[in-house]
Amino acid sequence: MGDHPAQRDKDEDRAAGSVATLVPGRPHDPEPLDDKELRGLNVVRRFGAVGSLFLALGSLGAGAAPVINPVQEIPVLRLFTRIPMVSLAMGLAGMAIIVLSWLLLGRFAQPARRRLATQGQLARTIALWCAPLLFIPPLFSRDVYSYLAQSEIVARGMDPYSLGPAEALGVSDPLTSGVSNMWRETPAPYGPLLLRLGGWLAPLSSGNIVTGVLLQRGLALIGVILIIWALPRLARRFGVQPATALWLGAANPLLIFHFVAGAHNDALAIGLMVAGLEVGLQRMPVRFKNDEPPPPAKGELLYIGLGVVLITLGVAVKINAILALPFFTVMVARRWHGRIKDLLTAAVPMALLFGVTLVAVCYGTGLGFGWVGALGTPGLVRSWISPTSELAALGGVLGIALGLGNHTNAMVPILGSLGYLVAGAVTVKFLWDSFKWRYRPIIGLGVSLGAVMVLHVALQPWYLLWAIIPLAAAAGTSRFRIAATIVTAVLPFLLPTTGSTFEGRGFVLPFAWAAAGVVTLLGLFIVHRLSPLLLSRPSPEHSVPA
């Protein structure tokens, strides 16, 4: 199987080129931080907490508020709704401070360091940064209002896969009014487990949008907790420092902004996926390539089955989690002789268990398989950060320049289909390479998910977490960490906190950014005065000898 902290694969170590760099050895046991570093960690924690408070206050006037905003009825707090540019500046400053705090926190999670922050210290830091964002309006997107409307449709006994919010609830319904115009007539693209959970929660809110948002955020928090639980365990299993995995995957600003503040259901799907992988691997014996398979461990098949069930539940939230199943199958096949016969022996019962579980969920929720036909709904929107969408737009511009007309609308489905083909080819390649012991299967999973998300016409910043989180647990190369750090530091700022584009008010963002920049620089100055260590170059004696 080759997926364990003690299992460094000897044949993989002999692999050539970049493949060998993807197979880290057992991480060293770090020492605790010294007094100066502990002071620096506490300063970073407080700096990030200040950023969260700024973002929370800014959300009151610059969040994705409901059409009937209850904040306008609250004394003092309603002031923020009347100064939207100031609120936006506070929100942007909070975002910048959280991202900078995360970058500074990375100093205490670098795998080459002799002394590292503990898992507990990092988990408490994540909790501190998330706490101010638990009771605020949604940020960066209005998707949570779609979840509420679709959940209400389920609660009323109607089919969310054939009726949009406007048709099922009525245009005048407060839940429908919160949904973005483009989604009011479309069916739900989400799995039956998510909508059934939402249908059970809907009566608890009694139509109150604020309560409904908080309950949906609670579902997302379950996913975040599962990610925090599974990541360090998977990291230790795959030879990566648990602190590094927690920093990159769970303390990631994209997760804080979009899974906690934005309450996106991707959090629950990813949480179930990585938890399923960890549970499925718990009793699986270690095996190196060309070694004889170890005897079955007590409870091994049970835990593999539980892992398949958890991953299937993730699929029943969002379909993307289905990619984890073939890579998990490869892990099981490698635990035996790693032959085609072993792959088929593992695949058949796992596929049957997946099918039985999914059928049970679909019919147990009473929603059936209507969601399969609605999976293309997200593709109706074109994201300006999607390479596929931008290529289609470029093709349209070239068509106009050449006198052939604007064929952007025709090119989007063509390039979207090509994107799916490329992502499928990447997935097949990494499945085969993982089966042949060239990569760890979880690395293949992360790369494949990354290809699917990046080539999607509706790419959004939080989609990249589907790739970053599994790779954070297994990819030990500095090149990946650097690339993921750059992506994480840049992507949050591509969407304003309101989720709108400020069309017709182009002056809003520049002024807000200028004010936010001044506040952020002042905060960095204070951080430097409190702990000069944080902005200094790491000393060589802090590193583990090569």
C-alpha positions as CSV (number, residue, x, y, z in Angstrom):
1,M,0.0,0.0,0.0
2,G,2.9,2.4,0.8
3,D,0.8,5.0,2.6
4,H,2.0,5.3,6.2
5,P,4.4,7.4,8.2
6,A,6.9,4.5,8.5
7,Q,6.5,3.3,4.9
8,R,8.9,5.3,2.7
9,D,8.7,3.4,-0.5
10,K,12.2,2.2,-1.5
11,D,11.3,1.8,-5.1
12,E,9.8,5.3,-5.3
13,D,13.0,6.7,-3.8
14,R,14.8,5.3,-6.8
15,A,12.4,6.9,-9.3
16,A,13.9,9.5,-11.4
17,G,13.5,13.3,-11.6
18,S,10.5,15.1,-10.1
19,V,8.8,11.8,-9.1
20,A,11.3,11.1,-6.4
21,T,10.7,14.6,-4.9
22,L,7.1,13.7,-4.3
23,V,8.0,10.9,-1.9
24,P,9.1,12.5,1.4
25,G,10.5,10.5,4.2
26,R,9.3,10.4,7.8
27,P,9.1,13.9,9.2
28,H,11.4,14.7,12.1
29,D,10.0,15.1,15.6
30,P,9.9,18.9,16.1
31,E,11.0,20.7,19.3
32,P,8.6,23.1,21.0
33,L,8.9,26.8,20.2
34,D,11.2,28.9,22.5
35,D,10.0,31.9,24.4
36,K,10.8,34.4,21.7
37,E,9.0,32.3,19.1
38,L,6.0,31.8,21.4
39,R,5.8,35.6,21.8
40,G,5.9,35.9,18.0
41,L,3.1,33.2,17.6
42,N,0.9,35.1,20.1
43,V,1.4,38.4,18.2
44,V,0.5,36.6,14.9
45,R,-2.6,35.2,16.6
46,R,-3.7,38.6,17.8
47,F,-3.0,40.2,14.5
48,G,-5.1,37.6,12.7
49,A,-7.9,38.0,15.3
50,V,-7.9,41.8,14.7
51,G,-8.2,41.1,11.0
52,S,-11.2,38.8,11.6
53,L,-12.8,41.5,13.7
54,F,-12.3,44.1,11.0
55,L,-13.8,41.7,8.4
56,A,-16.7,40.9,10.7
57,L,-17.5,44.6,11.3
58,G,-17.0,45.3,7.6
59,S,-19.5,42.6,6.7
60,L,-22.3,44.5,8.4
61,G,-22.2,47.1,5.6
62,A,-20.3,45.3,2.8
63,G,-21.3,41.7,3.1
64,A,-23.7,39.8,0.9
65,A,-26.6,40.9,3.0
66,P,-30.2,39.7,2.5
67,V,-32.6,42.0,0.6
68,I,-34.3,42.9,3.9
69,N,-31.2,43.5,6.0
70,P,-31.9,42.9,9.7
71,V,-28.8,44.9,10.6
72,Q,-30.6,48.1,9.7
73,E,-32.8,47.5,12.7
74,I,-30.0,47.2,15.2
75,P,-28.9,50.4,17.0
76,V,-25.2,51.3,16.5
77,L,-24.5,48.4,14.2
78,R,-26.8,49.8,11.5
79,L,-24.4,52.6,11.1
80,F,-22.2,50.3,9.0
81,T,-25.0,49.9,6.4
82,R,-25.0,53.7,5.9
83,I,-21.2,53.9,5.3
84,P,-20.7,51.1,2.7
85,M,-17.4,52.5,1.5
86,V,-16.0,52.5,5.0
87,S,-17.4,49.1,5.7
88,L,-15.8,47.8,2.5
89,A,-12.4,49.3,3.5
90,M,-12.7,47.6,6.9
91,G,-13.5,44.3,5.2
92,L,-10.6,44.6,2.7
93,A,-8.2,45.5,5.6
94,G,-9.4,42.5,7.5
95,M,-8.8,40.2,4.5
96,A,-5.3,41.6,4.0
97,I,-4.5,41.3,7.7
98,I,-5.7,37.7,7.8
99,V,-3.6,36.8,4.7
100,L,-0.5,38.5,6.2
101,S,-1.1,36.8,9.5
102,W,-1.3,33.4,7.7
103,L,1.9,34.1,5.9
104,L,3.6,35.0,9.2
105,L,2.2,31.9,10.8
106,G,3.8,29.8,8.1
107,R,7.1,30.7,9.7
108,F,6.3,28.3,12.6
109,A,5.1,25.5,10.3
110,Q,8.0,25.2,7.8
111,P,8.8,21.5,7.7
112,A,12.6,22.1,7.7
113,R,12.5,24.0,11.0
114,R,13.9,22.4,14.2
115,R,11.1,24.0,16.3
116,L,7.5,24.0,15.1
117,A,4.1,25.1,16.4
118,T,2.1,22.1,17.8
119,Q,-1.1,20.9,16.3
120,G,-3.0,22.3,19.3
121,Q,-1.4,25.7,18.9
122,L,-2.4,25.8,15.2
123,A,-5.9,24.5,15.9
124,R,-6.5,27.1,18.6
125,T,-5.2,29.8,16.2
126,I,-7.7,28.6,13.5
127,A,-10.5,28.7,16.0
128,L,-9.5,32.2,17.2
129,W,-9.5,33.6,13.6
130,C,-12.8,31.9,12.7
131,A,-14.7,32.9,15.9
132,P,-15.6,36.5,14.9
133,L,-16.9,35.2,11.5
134,L,-19.4,32.8,12.9
135,F,-22.3,35.2,13.4
136,I,-21.9,37.6,10.5
137,P,-23.7,38.1,7.2
138,P,-22.4,35.9,4.4
139,L,-19.4,37.2,2.5
140,F,-18.1,37.0,-1.1
141,S,-21.1,35.1,-2.5
142,R,-24.9,34.8,-2.2
143,D,-24.9,31.0,-2.6
144,V,-26.0,30.4,0.9
145,Y,-29.4,32.0,0.1
146,S,-29.8,29.4,-2.7
147,Y,-29.1,26.7,-0.1
148,L,-31.9,28.2,2.1
149,A,-34.4,28.4,-0.7
150,Q,-33.6,24.9,-2.0
151,S,-33.8,23.5,1.6
152,E,-37.2,25.2,2.0
153,I,-38.4,23.5,-1.2
154,V,-37.4,20.1,0.3
155,A,-39.1,21.0,3.6
156,R,-42.3,21.7,1.8
157,G,-42.2,18.3,0.1
158,M,-41.4,19.6,-3.4
159,D,-38.7,18.5,-5.8
160,P,-35.7,20.9,-5.8
161,Y,-34.3,19.1,-8.9
162,S,-37.2,20.1,-11.1
163,L,-38.3,23.4,-9.6
164,G,-36.3,26.6,-9.0
165,P,-37.0,28.8,-6.0
166,A,-39.1,31.3,-8.0
167,E,-41.5,28.6,-9.2
168,A,-41.6,26.6,-6.0
169,L,-41.7,29.3,-3.4
170,G,-42.9,32.3,-5.4
171,V,-41.1,35.4,-6.5
172,S,-42.3,37.4,-3.5
173,D,-41.1,34.9,-0.9
174,P,-38.2,36.4,1.2
175,L,-36.1,33.3,0.6
176,T,-36.5,33.7,-3.2
177,S,-35.6,37.4,-3.0
178,G,-32.2,36.6,-1.5
179,V,-31.2,34.3,-4.3
180,S,-29.2,35.8,-7.2
181,N,-31.3,36.4,-10.3
182,M,-29.5,33.8,-12.4
183,W,-30.3,31.0,-10.0
184,R,-34.0,31.8,-9.2
185,E,-35.3,29.7,-12.1
186,T,-32.7,26.9,-12.0
187,P,-32.9,23.5,-10.2
188,A,-30.5,22.6,-7.4
189,P,-27.2,21.1,-8.5
190,Y,-26.3,19.7,-5.0
191,G,-26.5,16.2,-3.7
192,P,-29.5,14.8,-1.9
193,L,-27.8,14.5,1.5
194,L,-27.1,18.2,1.7
195,L,-30.6,19.2,0.7
196,R,-32.2,16.7,3.1
197,L,-30.1,18.1,5.9
198,G,-31.1,21.5,4.9
199,G,-34.8,20.4,4.7
200,W,-34.5,19.2,8.3
201,L,-33.0,22.5,9.4
202,A,-35.5,24.7,7.6
203,P,-38.3,24.3,10.1
204,L,-35.9,25.4,12.9
205,S,-35.4,28.8,11.3
206,S,-39.2,29.3,10.7
207,G,-38.4,31.4,7.6
208,N,-36.0,33.6,9.5
209,I,-33.1,34.2,7.1
210,V,-30.6,35.1,9.8
211,T,-31.2,31.8,11.6
212,G,-31.1,29.9,8.4
213,V,-27.7,31.4,7.4
214,L,-26.3,30.4,10.8
215,L,-27.6,26.9,10.5
216,Q,-26.1,26.5,7.0
217,R,-22.8,27.8,8.4
218,G,-23.1,25.2,11.1
219,L,-23.2,22.5,8.3
220,A,-20.1,24.0,6.8
221,L,-18.3,24.1,10.2
222,I,-18.9,20.4,10.5
223,G,-16.8,20.0,7.3
224,V,-14.2,22.4,8.6
225,I,-13.9,20.4,11.8
226,L,-13.5,17.1,9.8
227,I,-10.7,18.8,7.7
228,I,-8.9,19.9,10.9
229,W,-9.3,16.3,12.3
230,A,-8.2,14.4,9.2
231,L,-5.4,16.6,7.8
232,P,-2.7,16.1,10.5
233,R,-3.4,12.4,10.6
234,L,-3.2,12.0,6.9
235,A,0.0,14.1,6.8
236,R,1.7,11.9,9.4
237,R,0.7,8.9,7.4
238,F,2.2,10.3,4.2
239,G,5.4,11.6,5.7
240,V,4.5,15.3,5.9
241,Q,4.7,17.5,9.0
242,P,1.2,17.7,10.5
243,A,1.8,21.3,11.4
244,T,2.6,22.1,7.8
245,A,-0.5,20.4,6.6
246,L,-2.7,22.2,9.1
247,W,-1.2,25.6,8.2
248,L,-1.6,25.1,4.5
249,G,-4.9,23.3,4.4
250,A,-6.9,24.2,7.5
251,A,-5.6,27.7,8.4
252,N,-5.8,28.7,4.7
253,P,-7.4,32.1,4.2
254,L,-9.5,30.7,1.4
255,L,-11.0,28.2,3.8
256,I,-11.7,30.9,6.5
257,F,-13.2,33.3,3.9
258,H,-15.3,31.0,1.9
259,F,-16.0,27.9,4.1
260,V,-16.6,29.8,7.4
261,A,-17.6,33.3,6.4
262,G,-19.1,32.2,3.0
263,A,-20.7,29.0,4.4
264,H,-20.1,27.1,1.2
265,N,-21.2,23.5,1.1
266,D,-17.9,22.4,-0.4
267,A,-16.6,22.4,3.2
268,L,-18.8,19.5,4.2
269,A,-18.1,17.5,1.0
270,I,-14.3,17.9,1.4
271,G,-14.5,17.2,5.1
272,L,-16.3,13.9,4.5
273,M,-13.9,13.0,1.6
274,V,-10.7,13.5,3.7
275,A,-12.2,11.9,6.8
276,G,-13.2,8.9,4.6
277,L,-9.7,8.5,3.4
278,E,-8.2,8.7,6.9
279,V,-10.7,6.2,8.3
280,G,-10.2,3.9,5.4
281,L,-6.5,3.8,5.9
282,Q,-6.4,3.5,9.7
283,R,-6.2,-0.4,9.8
284,M,-4.5,-0.9,6.5
285,P,-1.0,-2.6,6.9
286,V,2.1,-1.1,5.5
287,R,3.6,-2.5,2.3
288,F,6.5,-1.5,0.2
289,K,6.6,-2.2,-3.5
290,N,8.0,-5.7,-4.3
291,D,7.5,-6.8,-0.7
292,E,5.1,-9.7,0.1
293,P,1.7,-8.4,1.2
294,P,1.3,-8.4,5.0
295,P,-1.5,-10.5,6.5
296,P,-4.9,-8.9,6.9
297,A,-5.1,-6.7,10.0
298,K,-8.0,-6.9,12.5
299,G,-10.8,-4.7,11.3
300,E,-9.1,-3.8,8.1
301,L,-12.0,-4.5,5.8
302,L,-14.5,-2.8,8.1
303,Y,-12.5,0.4,8.2
304,I,-12.1,0.3,4.4
305,G,-15.8,-0.1,4.1
306,L,-16.4,2.8,6.5
307,G,-14.0,4.9,4.5
308,V,-16.0,4.2,1.3
309,V,-19.3,5.1,3.0
310,L,-17.9,8.4,4.3
311,I,-16.6,9.3,0.8
312,T,-19.9,8.4,-0.7
313,L,-21.7,10.7,1.8
314,G,-19.3,13.4,0.5
315,V,-20.4,12.6,-3.0
316,A,-24.0,12.9,-1.9
317,V,-23.2,16.5,-0.9
318,K,-21.2,17.5,-3.9
319,I,-20.2,15.2,-6.9
320,N,-16.6,16.2,-7.0
321,A,-15.8,13.9,-4.0
322,I,-16.3,10.9,-6.3
323,L,-12.7,11.2,-7.6
324,A,-11.5,10.0,-4.2
325,L,-13.0,6.6,-4.7
326,P,-10.8,5.4,-7.6
327,F,-7.6,6.7,-5.9
328,F,-8.7,5.0,-2.7
329,T,-9.1,1.8,-4.7
330,V,-5.6,2.1,-5.9
331,M,-4.4,2.4,-2.3
332,V,-6.1,-0.8,-1.5
333,A,-4.7,-2.6,-4.5
334,R,-1.2,-1.5,-3.7
335,R,-1.6,-2.9,-0.2
336,W,-1.7,-6.4,-1.9
337,H,0.6,-7.3,-4.9
338,G,-0.3,-4.2,-6.9
339,R,-1.5,-6.2,-9.9
340,I,-4.4,-5.6,-12.2
341,K,-6.1,-8.6,-10.5
342,D,-5.7,-6.9,-7.1
343,L,-7.1,-3.6,-8.6
344,L,-10.2,-5.5,-9.9
345,T,-10.6,-7.4,-6.6
346,A,-10.6,-4.1,-4.7
347,A,-12.7,-2.2,-7.2
348,V,-15.6,-4.5,-7.5
349,P,-16.7,-4.7,-3.8
350,M,-15.8,-1.0,-3.2
351,A,-17.9,0.0,-6.2
352,L,-20.8,-2.1,-5.0
353,L,-20.6,-0.6,-1.5
354,F,-20.5,2.9,-3.1
355,G,-23.6,2.1,-5.2
356,V,-25.6,0.6,-2.3
357,T,-24.7,3.6,-0.1
358,L,-25.6,6.1,-2.7
359,V,-28.9,4.4,-3.6
360,A,-29.7,4.2,0.1
361,V,-29.0,8.0,0.5
362,C,-30.9,9.0,-2.6
363,Y,-34.0,7.0,-1.8
364,G,-33.7,7.4,2.0
365,T,-33.8,11.2,1.6
366,G,-36.8,10.9,-0.6
367,L,-35.1,12.9,-3.3
368,G,-34.0,10.2,-5.7
369,F,-31.4,10.7,-8.5
370,G,-32.9,14.0,-9.9
371,W,-29.7,15.8,-8.9
372,V,-27.7,13.9,-11.5
373,G,-29.6,15.7,-14.3
374,A,-29.0,19.1,-12.6
375,L,-25.2,18.8,-12.2
376,G,-24.6,21.1,-15.2
377,T,-26.4,24.0,-13.5
378,P,-23.2,25.7,-12.1
379,G,-21.8,25.8,-15.7
380,L,-24.4,28.3,-16.6
381,V,-22.3,31.1,-15.1
382,R,-18.9,32.0,-16.6
383,S,-16.2,33.0,-14.2
384,W,-13.7,35.7,-15.3
385,I,-10.9,33.8,-13.5
386,S,-11.6,30.6,-15.4
387,P,-9.0,29.9,-18.1
388,T,-11.7,28.1,-20.1
389,S,-14.1,31.1,-20.0
390,E,-11.3,33.5,-20.8
391,L,-10.2,31.5,-23.8
392,A,-13.8,31.5,-25.1
393,A,-14.0,35.3,-24.6
394,L,-10.7,35.7,-26.4
395,G,-12.1,33.6,-29.3
396,G,-15.1,35.9,-29.4
397,V,-12.9,39.0,-29.5
398,L,-10.8,37.5,-32.3
399,G,-14.0,36.6,-34.2
400,I,-15.1,40.2,-34.0
401,A,-11.7,41.5,-35.1
402,L,-11.7,39.2,-38.1
403,G,-15.2,40.1,-39.1
404,L,-16.6,36.6,-38.3
405,G,-18.9,37.8,-35.5
406,N,-19.0,37.2,-31.8
407,H,-19.1,33.4,-31.2
408,T,-18.3,33.5,-27.5
409,N,-21.6,31.7,-26.5
410,A,-20.9,28.9,-29.0
411,M,-17.3,28.5,-27.8
412,V,-18.0,28.2,-24.1
413,P,-19.6,24.7,-24.3
414,I,-17.0,23.5,-26.8
415,L,-14.0,24.7,-24.7
416,G,-15.8,23.5,-21.5
417,S,-16.1,20.0,-23.0
418,L,-12.4,20.1,-24.0
419,G,-11.6,21.1,-20.5
420,Y,-13.5,18.1,-19.1
421,L,-11.6,15.8,-21.6
422,V,-8.2,17.2,-20.5
423,A,-9.2,16.9,-16.8
424,G,-10.3,13.3,-17.5
425,A,-7.0,12.5,-19.2
426,V,-5.1,14.0,-16.3
427,T,-7.1,11.8,-13.9
428,V,-6.5,8.6,-15.9
429,K,-2.8,9.4,-16.1
430,F,-2.4,9.9,-12.4
431,L,-4.5,6.9,-11.6
432,W,-2.3,4.7,-13.7
433,D,0.9,6.3,-12.4
434,S,-0.3,5.9,-8.8
435,F,-1.1,2.3,-9.5
436,K,2.4,1.8,-10.9
437,W,3.9,3.4,-7.7
438,R,5.2,6.5,-9.4
439,Y,3.1,8.8,-7.2
440,R,1.3,8.5,-4.0
441,P,-2.4,8.1,-4.8
442,I,-3.5,11.0,-2.7
443,I,-1.1,13.3,-4.7
444,G,-2.8,12.0,-7.8
445,L,-6.2,12.8,-6.2
446,G,-5.1,16.4,-5.5
447,V,-3.7,17.0,-8.9
448,S,-6.8,15.5,-10.6
449,L,-9.2,17.6,-8.5
450,G,-7.1,20.6,-9.3
451,A,-7.4,19.9,-13.1
452,V,-11.1,19.5,-12.8
453,M,-11.6,22.7,-10.9
454,V,-9.2,24.9,-12.9
455,L,-10.7,23.9,-16.2
456,H,-14.3,24.4,-15.0
457,V,-16.0,27.4,-16.8
458,A,-17.4,28.5,-13.4
459,L,-14.1,28.4,-11.5
460,Q,-14.3,30.2,-8.1
461,P,-11.5,30.9,-5.6
462,W,-12.7,28.3,-3.1
463,Y,-12.7,25.6,-5.8
464,L,-8.9,25.4,-5.4
465,L,-9.3,24.0,-1.9
466,W,-10.4,20.7,-3.4
467,A,-6.8,20.4,-4.6
468,I,-5.0,22.2,-1.9
469,I,-6.4,20.3,1.1
470,P,-5.5,16.7,-0.1
471,L,-2.1,17.9,-1.5
472,A,-1.4,19.6,1.8
473,A,-1.5,16.2,3.5
474,A,0.8,14.5,1.1
475,A,2.9,16.8,-1.1
476,G,6.1,17.5,0.8
477,T,7.9,19.5,-1.9
478,S,8.7,23.2,-1.3
479,R,7.7,24.0,-4.9
480,F,4.1,22.9,-4.2
481,R,4.0,24.9,-0.9
482,I,5.3,28.0,-2.7
483,A,2.8,27.7,-5.5
484,A,-0.1,27.0,-3.1
485,T,1.0,29.9,-0.9
486,I,1.0,32.4,-3.9
487,V,-2.3,31.2,-5.1
488,T,-3.8,31.4,-1.6
489,A,-2.4,34.9,-1.1
490,V,-3.8,36.3,-4.4
491,L,-7.1,34.5,-5.0
492,P,-9.1,36.0,-2.0
493,F,-8.8,39.5,-3.4
494,L,-10.4,38.6,-6.7
495,L,-13.8,38.8,-5.1
496,P,-15.0,41.8,-3.1
497,T,-16.7,41.0,0.2
498,T,-20.1,41.9,-1.1
499,G,-20.0,39.4,-3.9
500,S,-20.9,42.2,-6.4
501,T,-18.7,43.8,-9.1
502,F,-19.6,47.4,-8.4
503,E,-20.5,48.0,-12.0
504,G,-21.2,51.7,-12.5
505,R,-19.4,52.6,-9.3
506,G,-15.8,52.0,-10.3
507,F,-14.5,54.5,-7.8
508,V,-15.6,52.4,-4.8
509,L,-12.9,49.8,-4.8
510,P,-9.9,52.1,-5.4
511,F,-10.8,54.3,-2.5
512,A,-11.6,51.4,-0.2
513,W,-8.3,49.7,-1.1
514,A,-6.3,52.8,-0.4
515,A,-7.8,53.1,3.1
516,A,-7.4,49.4,3.7
517,G,-3.7,49.6,2.6
518,V,-3.0,52.3,5.1
519,V,-4.6,50.3,8.0
520,T,-2.8,47.2,7.0
521,L,0.6,48.9,6.8
522,L,0.0,50.4,10.2
523,G,-0.8,47.0,11.6
524,L,2.4,45.5,10.1
525,F,4.4,48.3,11.8
526,I,2.9,47.5,15.2
527,V,3.6,43.8,14.6
528,H,7.2,44.5,13.9
529,R,7.5,46.6,17.0
530,L,6.0,43.9,19.2
531,S,7.9,41.0,17.6
532,P,10.8,41.9,15.3
533,L,11.4,38.1,14.8
534,L,8.3,37.8,12.6
535,L,9.7,40.0,9.8
536,S,13.3,38.9,10.0
537,R,15.0,36.2,7.9
538,P,14.9,32.8,9.5
539,S,18.2,31.8,11.2
540,P,20.0,28.7,9.9
541,E,20.3,27.2,13.4
542,H,16.5,26.9,13.5
543,S,16.5,24.4,10.7
544,V,17.0,20.7,10.7
545,P,20.4,19.7,9.2
546,A,20.1,18.4,5.7
